[in-house]
Amino acid sequence: MEKTSEKLEQDNQNLKEQIKHLLKAKHDLALMQSKAEDQLTLYQELYETGSKITSTFSLDEVNAAILNFVIYKLNLERCIIYLKNEESSFFNNVAMEGYYDTEVKESVENISIQIDQLKLGNEASLPNFILSSMGEYSTCVDFVNQHFFIHEWAFFPFMNEKKEVIGFLIAGNSQENAEYYSSVAKDSEIFIGLANVASLTNTAINNINSYVALHKEGELLETRVQKRTEELNKELLSKKE
């Protein structure tokens, strides 16, 4: 009788352990499914954003799509886009989101940067990204922290075909609000999303620049043709006279 009682108790204990394992497996499966669904949603949003970016020659539309993706899809607090001024060596703020304090916003809007200020080294060997945790770029890290009011962030340079820096994107969170937003940890889904959208943006900007240059060349050619046509008409008139 005693052995039967012990066996029943052991069987009951084994059943409890099996139920625990089953519940844990069910919980882990639910987490994996939720993560997979989140990844799928992110990739769908990235695809849609990429389609918007690559289907326009409007820089304003490209910037709007990027800001929307970074702030509202990746759930990061702040995003800034800088492009190089063709007539100077300065990089100017062309788009930003996440700055709601008027004084801070005006401060960031008015920042013009020379790439040498960031001390990134040779442009041709510039890394594809810089994180706020990368101590080897301490000058860049300190500059971004101080002037853009963000503490945890990722920096992605835009390069042209000559491997020259033509702009950059910075996205991240302020120290005081970081707990409310997604983390920008290397190799995280958020980081991968940022890296992909930055690459798409770089391609779109180069395409826009090529389009603008081609358009200007076409206008110049048309002006030359009109001028030459006028000269020929004048010559014909003078000969008739």
Buried (B, 14 or more C-beta within 10 A) or exposed (E): EEEEEEEEEEEEEEEEEEEEEEEEEEEEEEEEEEEEEEEEEBBEBBEEBBEBBBEBBEBEBBBBBBBBBBBEBBEBBBBBBBBBEEEEEBBBBBBBBBBEEEEBBEBBEEBEBEBEBBEBEEEEEBBEBBBBEBEEBEEBBEBBBEBBBBBBBBBBBBBBEEEBBBBBBBBBBBEEEBEEBBBBEEEEBBBBBBBBBBBBBBBBBBBBBEEEEEEEEEEEEEEEEEEEEEEEEEEEEEEEE
